[in-house]
């Protein structure tokens, strides 16, 4: 890796040198992608980091939380995943970023937990994009505690590992050493040339994953296989694999106690949920997320002059939208 400090000179910067390095962050639902971006934004401050955040739901929950805390230059792609709409939304987002590219040193792209990295990578390598951006690396994040569940849930889990030269084995504090060794062995079988780094709460030194010029290690496109015998369709891989998304909006406040109880009683069909909620009697936003049987809720900034609202996104299989809406309505104050 080039030491950027020692490599700087007083010579004019050539266009090639001004291309913005892009890191694609991939990983299954709830693995810790947004937590990693939070960590990187703190660790790299005051350097400017551009973000493209891809999220399900009408309101990008992750983007809202990041905006509240850091206000980085950011483009949201909501309502689907960029691997499905890669010809449109991702190109449009990169075009917008190109207009302000010299205002930041790095560009991070966070894909949804149900996206296939391959079509995103292919677009980033297009000659017209490579004039302004260079794909610096792909980082895959794995939830060590939910490894078996996520692997069984979708062929996309293995696709994400196959295309990640660096794999962060996250939440290692939640499993024992024997389980970690088994998970690491399985990862190496799926992605034998990947570098696996153990992490807790997505904490990692930025220089290990940013501005490293990491080559892609993956199977040849002409020899691609589909893990677990699934067929693959880049048009809509998450829909093909049976996943659904339900977006819930509400202007009435929630009861905090009822919300916390509901997070512990989330229907088993819901694999992942997250939201920004207004609660009765409190001027602050509440941000929550669930993955598997784990849930977290925390206060965010105050609403201020903004009219309070609630937006929740739920992802799973065989979701009964009417029952889920009734379940969430039961949390109202």
Secondary structure, DSSP 8 states (H G I E B T S, - for coil): ---HHHH--SS---GGGG-EEEEEEEESTTSSHHHHHHHHHHHHTTS-EEEEEEESSSS-HHHHHHHHHH--SEEEEESS-TTTSIIIIIHHHHHHHHHTGGG-SEEEEE--TT--HHHHHHHHTSHHHHTTEEEEEEEEEEESTTHHHHHHH-THHHHHHHT-SEEEEE-GGGS-HHHHHHHHHHHHHHSTT-EEEE-STT---GGGTSS---------GGG---GGG----TT-HHHHTTEEEEEEEESS-B-HHHHHHHHHT--TTEEEEEEEEEBTT-SEEEEEEEETTEEEEEEEEE-TTS---EEEEEEEES--HHHHHHHHHTTB-
